[in-house]
Amino acid sequence: MDPDRVGRDLVCLVLTVVELLRQLMERQALHRCDQGDVTDDQIERIGTTLMLLDERMDELCAQHGLTRDELNLDLGPLGTLLER
């Protein structure tokens, strides 16, 4: 086992989980907005927060030499884990 590869794989796994949670939060926020459960001010804050999270994910991927495509696990016949 290559120690550098193990560290990179661990970072990739952690970022994959974070990206999955980010996408789930985004979908939940859109669902709540569509249902009218949030105020205009809350919609603005949610949008800003989600945009900042997306930018931060790009920064973390770049910092560790990863692309978003590398975070997407292939689940075989089920397709891929993440939407993009």
N, CA and C of each residue as an Amber inpcrd file, in Angstrom:
protein
   252
   0.8300000  -1.1820000   0.0000000   0.0000000   0.0000000   0.0000000
   0.8790000   1.2510000   0.0000000   0.5200000   2.1670000  -0.8320000
   1.2270000   3.4320000  -0.9270000   0.5820000   4.4190000   0.0480000
   1.3370000   4.9190000   1.0360000   0.7670000   5.8360000   2.0290000
   0.1470000   7.0960000   1.4060000   0.7610000   7.6090000   0.3420000
   0.2080000   8.7960000  -0.3090000  -1.1390000   8.4780000  -0.9520000
  -1.2280000   7.3060000  -1.5460000  -2.4730000   6.8940000  -2.2060000
  -3.5830000   6.6630000  -1.1680000  -3.2290000   6.0800000  -0.0240000
  -4.2120000   5.8370000   1.0340000  -4.7770000   7.1610000   1.5320000
  -3.9130000   8.1370000   1.7490000  -4.3710000   9.4560000   2.2020000
  -5.2770000  10.1190000   1.1820000  -4.9090000  10.0330000  -0.0920000
  -5.7210000  10.6360000  -1.1550000  -7.0740000   9.9350000  -1.2610000
  -7.0600000   8.5990000  -1.1380000  -8.3170000   7.8530000  -1.1970000
  -9.2290000   8.1960000  -0.0260000  -8.6430000   8.4050000   1.1430000
  -9.4440000   8.7800000   2.3100000 -10.0640000  10.1590000   2.1210000
  -9.2860000  11.0980000   1.6150000  -9.8080000  12.4370000   1.3370000
 -10.9320000  12.3430000   0.3050000 -10.7410000  11.5220000  -0.7060000
 -11.7600000  11.3490000  -1.7380000 -13.0520000  10.7980000  -1.1360000
 -12.9320000   9.8160000  -0.2530000 -14.1170000   9.2420000   0.3920000
 -14.8420000  10.2740000   1.2520000 -14.0880000  11.0220000   2.0350000
 -14.6970000  12.0470000   2.9000000 -15.3930000  13.1090000   2.0500000
 -14.7400000  13.5760000   0.9970000 -15.3450000  14.5830000   0.1360000
 -16.5650000  14.0370000  -0.6080000 -16.5550000  12.7480000  -0.9190000
 -17.7220000  12.1320000  -1.5460000 -18.9150000  12.1860000  -0.6130000
 -18.7080000  11.8520000   0.6460000 -19.7950000  11.8960000   1.6340000
 -20.2810000  13.3340000   1.8180000 -19.3510000  14.2720000   1.9000000
 -19.7280000  15.6830000   2.0510000 -20.5260000  16.1530000   0.8360000
 -20.1010000  15.7750000  -0.3590000 -20.8130000  16.1770000  -1.5750000
 -22.2020000  15.5520000  -1.6290000 -22.3190000  14.3070000  -1.2140000
 -23.6350000  13.6610000  -1.1690000 -24.5630000  14.4100000  -0.2270000
 -24.0800000  14.7580000   0.9450000 -24.8920000  15.5150000   1.9100000
 -25.2350000  16.9010000   1.3770000 -24.2970000  17.5460000   0.6970000
 -24.5580000  18.8660000   0.1280000 -25.6720000  18.7820000  -0.9040000
 -25.6150000  17.7650000  -1.7610000 -26.6510000  17.6130000  -2.7790000
 -28.0100000  17.2960000  -2.1540000 -28.0180000  16.4800000  -1.1140000
 -29.2760000  16.1770000  -0.4280000 -29.8690000  17.4250000   0.2270000
 -29.0170000  18.2380000   0.8400000 -29.4820000  19.4880000   1.4410000
 -30.0440000  20.4220000   0.3770000 -29.3900000  20.4750000  -0.7670000
 -29.8530000  21.3270000  -1.8620000 -31.2290000  20.8740000  -2.3540000
 -31.4000000  19.5800000  -2.5280000 -32.7010000  19.0590000  -2.9730000
 -33.7900000  19.3350000  -1.9480000 -33.4690000  19.1660000  -0.6690000
 -34.4460000  19.4290000   0.3860000 -34.8160000  20.9100000   0.3980000
 -33.8490000  21.7740000   0.2390000 -34.1200000  23.2150000   0.2230000
 -35.0070000  23.5790000  -0.9650000 -34.7150000  23.0270000  -2.1260000
 -35.5460000  23.3010000  -3.3070000 -36.9740000  22.7900000  -3.0960000
 -37.0930000  21.6430000  -2.4920000 -38.4200000  21.0900000  -2.2120000
 -39.2040000  22.0070000  -1.2730000 -38.5400000  22.4850000  -0.2280000
 -39.2080000  23.3950000   0.7140000 -39.5930000  24.7070000   0.0410000
 -38.7350000  25.2050000  -0.8360000 -39.0440000  26.4430000  -1.5600000
 -40.2370000  26.2370000  -2.4810000 -40.2700000  25.1010000  -3.1700000
 -41.3850000  24.8110000  -4.0680000 -42.7010000  24.6970000  -3.3130000
 -42.6490000  24.2050000  -2.0810000 -43.8610000  24.0580000  -1.2800000
 -44.2890000  25.3730000  -0.6250000 -43.4190000  26.3720000  -0.6690000
 -43.7540000  27.6530000  -0.0690000 -43.5800000  27.6790000   1.4410000
 -42.7440000  26.7860000   1.9770000 -42.5220000  26.6990000   3.4190000
 -41.5150000  27.7210000   3.9470000 -40.9240000  28.5070000   3.0610000
 -39.8800000  29.4420000   3.4860000 -40.2000000  30.8480000   2.9850000
 -39.6900000  31.8180000   3.7110000 -39.8910000  33.2190000   3.3340000
 -38.8780000  33.6130000   2.2640000 -39.0910000  34.7640000   1.6610000
 -38.1460000  35.2620000   0.6520000 -36.7580000  35.4610000   1.2420000
 -36.6990000  35.9520000   2.4910000 -35.4140000  36.1530000   3.1580000
 -34.7100000  34.8080000   3.3770000 -35.4640000  33.7970000   3.7760000
 -34.8770000  32.4730000   3.9740000 -34.3970000  31.8730000   2.6530000
 -35.1480000  32.0860000   1.5880000 -34.7420000  31.6030000   0.2700000
 -33.4110000  32.2310000  -0.1290000 -33.2700000  33.5140000   0.1180000
 -32.0240000  34.2180000  -0.2070000 -30.8520000  33.6450000   0.5900000
 -31.0570000  33.4200000   1.8820000 -29.9860000  32.8640000   2.7250000
 -29.6370000  31.4390000   2.3230000 -30.6500000  30.6410000   2.0160000
 -30.4110000  29.2590000   1.5840000 -29.6080000  29.2590000   0.2870000
 -30.0080000  30.0960000  -0.6550000 -29.3040000  30.1660000  -1.9300000
 -27.8550000  30.5700000  -1.7600000 -27.6130000  31.5660000  -0.9370000
 -26.2460000  32.0290000  -0.6840000 -25.4190000  30.9370000  -0.0200000
 -25.9930000  30.2820000   0.9720000 -25.2910000  29.2170000   1.6880000
 -24.9480000  28.0610000   0.7560000 -25.9030000  27.6480000  -0.0620000
 -25.6520000  26.5360000  -0.9830000 -24.5930000  26.9040000  -2.0220000
 -24.6060000  28.1390000  -2.4690000 -23.6110000  28.5950000  -3.4270000
 -22.2140000  28.5890000  -2.7950000 -22.1180000  29.0450000  -1.5510000
 -20.8280000  29.0500000  -0.8590000 -20.3330000  27.6230000  -0.6020000
 -21.2360000  26.7180000  -0.2430000 -20.8510000  25.3240000  -0.0460000
 -20.3270000  24.7050000  -1.3370000 -20.9710000  25.0180000  -2.4450000
 -20.5370000  24.5080000  -3.7410000 -19.1360000  25.0290000  -4.0840000
 -18.9090000  26.3030000  -3.8480000 -17.5920000  26.8890000  -4.1030000
 -16.5300000  26.2640000  -3.2050000 -16.8860000  26.0260000  -1.9510000
 -15.9340000  25.4370000  -1.0030000 -15.5740000  24.0160000  -1.4180000
 -16.5420000  23.2700000  -1.9450000 -16.2580000  21.9210000  -2.4350000
 -15.2610000  21.9800000  -3.5910000 -15.4390000  22.9490000  -4.4920000
 -14.4750000  23.1160000  -5.5920000 -13.0830000  23.4010000  -5.0480000
 -13.0080000  24.2600000  -4.0300000 -11.7210000  24.6000000  -3.4310000
 -11.0690000  23.3840000  -2.7840000 -11.8530000  22.6060000  -2.0410000
 -11.3090000  21.4220000  -1.3820000 -10.8350000  20.3840000  -2.3960000
 -11.6040000  20.1970000  -3.4500000 -11.1910000  19.2610000  -4.4980000
  -9.8770000  19.7170000  -5.1290000  -9.7840000  20.9900000  -5.4670000
  -8.5640000  21.5300000  -6.0750000  -7.3760000  21.4080000  -5.1210000
  -7.6110000  21.6720000  -3.8520000  -6.5520000  21.6020000  -2.8500000
  -5.9640000  20.1900000  -2.7580000  -6.7970000  19.1880000  -2.9830000
  -6.3440000  17.8020000  -2.8680000  -6.1390000  17.1250000  -4.2200000
  -6.1790000  17.9180000  -5.2900000  -5.9170000  17.3920000  -6.6170000
  -6.9870000  16.4440000  -7.1300000  -8.2240000  16.7010000  -6.7610000
  -9.3490000  15.8620000  -7.1690000 -10.3020000  16.6570000  -8.0460000
 -11.0800000  15.9380000  -8.8320000 -12.1680000  16.5660000  -9.5710000
 -13.4840000  16.0580000  -8.9940000 -14.5540000  16.7680000  -9.2820000
 -15.8690000  16.3180000  -8.8020000 -16.2210000  14.9550000  -9.3920000
 -15.7670000  14.6940000 -10.6130000 -16.0460000  13.3980000 -11.2400000
 -15.4120000  12.2480000 -10.4610000 -14.2630000  12.5000000  -9.8570000
 -13.5920000  11.4610000  -9.0780000 -14.3510000  11.1270000  -7.7890000
 -15.2190000  12.0180000  -7.3520000 -15.9970000  11.7770000  -6.1390000
 -17.2130000  10.9060000  -6.4070000 -17.5770000  10.7730000  -7.6560000
 -18.8010000  10.0720000  -8.0190000 -18.5470000   8.5710000  -8.1340000
 -19.0720000   7.8190000  -7.1830000 -18.8640000   6.3750000  -7.1670000
 -19.7860000   5.6910000  -8.1610000 -19.2380000   4.7300000  -8.8730000
 -20.0280000   3.9320000  -9.8090000 -20.6480000   2.7820000  -9.0370000
 -21.9770000   2.7310000  -8.9940000 -22.6920000   1.7030000  -8.2500000
 -23.1640000   0.5650000  -9.1570000 -22.4950000   0.3850000 -10.2640000
 -22.8380000  -0.6920000 -11.1890000 -24.1830000  -0.4670000 -11.8450000
 -25.0580000  -1.4660000 -11.7750000 -26.3500000  -1.3560000 -12.4590000
 -27.2490000  -0.2500000 -11.8950000 -26.9380000   0.2340000 -10.7050000
 -27.7260000   1.3030000 -10.1090000 -27.3510000   2.6800000 -10.6590000
 -26.2270000   2.7630000 -11.3340000 -25.7570000   4.0500000 -11.8580000
 -24.6950000   4.6340000 -10.9500000 -24.6450000   5.9450000 -10.9110000
 -23.6530000   6.6240000 -10.0780000 -24.2940000   7.1660000  -8.8070000
 -23.4810000   7.3920000  -7.8170000 -23.9650000   7.8710000  -6.5240000
 -24.4510000   9.3070000  -6.5860000 -23.6920000  10.1530000  -7.2540000
 -23.9660000  11.5870000  -7.2560000 -24.5480000  12.0570000  -8.5860000
 -25.3860000  13.0620000  -8.4810000 -25.8570000  13.7430000  -9.6910000
 -24.8850000  14.8440000 -10.0130000 -24.7250000  15.1330000 -11.2950000
 -23.8620000  16.2730000 -11.6660000 -24.3010000  16.7920000 -12.9830000
